[in-house]
């Protein structure tokens, strides 16, 4: 189980899950700015990096953000006109 999944395991709403994941993500970036800079540059400029190098774990992590938005849309917490993929990219 990943750190992100553990962080949201007992969240009762999608909004709480998304908030916890965002805090976890931003805290990690704050603690590791050099690593975060390299990762962000690679992600923005290299589709091959995501596709070939880090796809399984990174995709699972990013998809977890999207899944929380979709779940929130299904339960009525989030508006349906919000694009889950856009939220995922904005947070990451």
Order of alpha helices (4+ residues) and beta strands (2+ residues): alpha-alpha-alpha-alpha-alpha
